[in-house]
């Protein structure tokens, strides 16, 4: 079986969002900011592994409070997962993050998430 880590799954998600799709779906409410995660099938395809290999990782990430899955709605990051995603965006994908969101919006979202410098 293929062995993945959270880091690899999150990095693949960021690559799909910023490099392949050039689109990020953000949900904001009074206290939280969440990001729509790519589907399990899209991630499996991107990682070039069977879909069923990805499913246990999503179950673990949900159990660890990184994502939330809602049937027929999709997968979104939790507060903890959003911080992890933004840290990756700010370190490995800063150029792509600013290109997709615009520098000012990216920095404001980073501040709100709590990952600014």
C-alpha positions as a printed Julia matrix, in Angstrom:
117×3 Matrix{Float64}:
   0.0    0.0     0.0
   1.15   3.52   -0.75
   2.22   5.43    2.35
   1.2    9.08    2.53
   1.48  11.76    5.17
  -0.81  14.65    6.04
   1.85  16.92    4.62
   1.75  15.18    1.24
  -2.04  15.26    1.11
  -2.17  18.93    2.12
   0.58  19.81   -0.35
  -1.28  18.01   -3.14
  -4.44  19.91   -2.18
  -2.6   23.25   -2.36
  -1.07  22.33   -5.72
  -4.49  21.43   -7.12
  -6.11  24.59   -5.76
  -3.41  27.08   -6.71
  -1.54  25.59   -9.67
  -4.07  23.44  -11.49
  -7.36  25.18  -10.79
  -6.16  28.72   -9.92
  -9.23  28.89   -7.7
  -9.84  28.74   -3.97
 -13.22  28.47   -2.27
 -13.22  30.11    1.15
 -16.06  30.12    3.65
 -16.04  32.85    6.25
 -18.26  33.32    9.21
 -17.96  35.31   12.39
 -15.38  33.04   14.01
 -13.96  30.72   11.37
 -12.4   30.56    7.96
 -12.46  27.28    6.08
 -11.2   26.24    2.67
 -12.85  23.77    0.34
 -10.57  20.78   -0.1
 -10.34  18.97   -3.44
 -12.4   15.8    -3.64
 -10.86  12.5    -2.63
 -11.06  11.37   -6.26
  -9.29  14.51   -7.51
  -6.51  14.05   -4.93
  -6.12  10.35   -5.76
  -5.9   11.19   -9.45
  -3.34  13.92   -8.78
  -1.27  11.62   -6.55
  -1.62   8.83   -9.13
  -2.92   6.31   -6.63
  -6.21   4.4    -6.41
  -9.07   6.31   -4.84
  -9.46   3.8    -2.01
  -5.88   4.54   -0.84
  -6.82   8.14   -0.1
  -9.97   7.42    1.9
  -8.27   6.23    5.12
  -6.15   9.4     5.18
  -9.26  11.55    5.0
 -10.78   9.53    7.84
  -7.63  10.1     9.93
  -7.53  13.8     9.07
 -11.16  14.14   10.07
 -10.55  12.26   13.33
  -7.57  14.54   14.07
  -9.67  17.65   13.49
  -7.98  18.81   10.27
 -10.99  18.54    7.95
 -14.7   18.07    8.06
 -16.66  16.04    5.51
 -20.31  16.62    4.78
 -22.03  14.25    2.39
 -23.1   15.93   -0.85
 -21.46  19.18    0.29
 -17.78  18.37    0.28
 -14.65  18.5     2.35
 -13.46  21.63    4.11
 -10.67  22.48    6.46
 -11.31  23.06   10.14
  -9.54  25.87   12.01
  -6.58  23.54   12.58
  -6.54  22.4     8.95
  -6.87  25.97    7.66
  -3.77  26.99    9.64
  -1.84  24.07    8.19
  -2.97  24.93    4.66
  -2.07  28.61    5.04
   1.36  27.75    6.46
   2.03  25.68    3.34
   0.68  28.45    1.13
   2.95  31.0     2.84
   6.09  28.89    2.67
   6.13  26.57   -0.34
   3.51  28.34   -2.46
   3.77  32.04   -1.63
   4.04  33.22   -5.24
   1.09  31.08   -6.36
  -0.98  32.09   -3.31
  -0.5   35.77   -3.99
  -1.18  35.28   -7.71
  -4.48  33.5    -7.02
  -5.74  35.63   -4.13
  -3.88  38.87   -4.65
  -1.18  39.93   -2.2
  -3.39  42.11    0.01
  -6.16  39.54    0.4
  -3.68  36.74    1.01
  -1.98  38.72    3.78
  -5.32  39.66    5.36
  -6.47  36.03    5.34
  -3.13  34.93    6.81
  -3.57  37.49    9.58
  -7.11  36.32   10.26
  -6.06  32.65   10.31
  -3.16  33.5    12.63
  -0.26  32.38   10.43
   1.22  35.79    9.66
   4.93  36.11   10.42
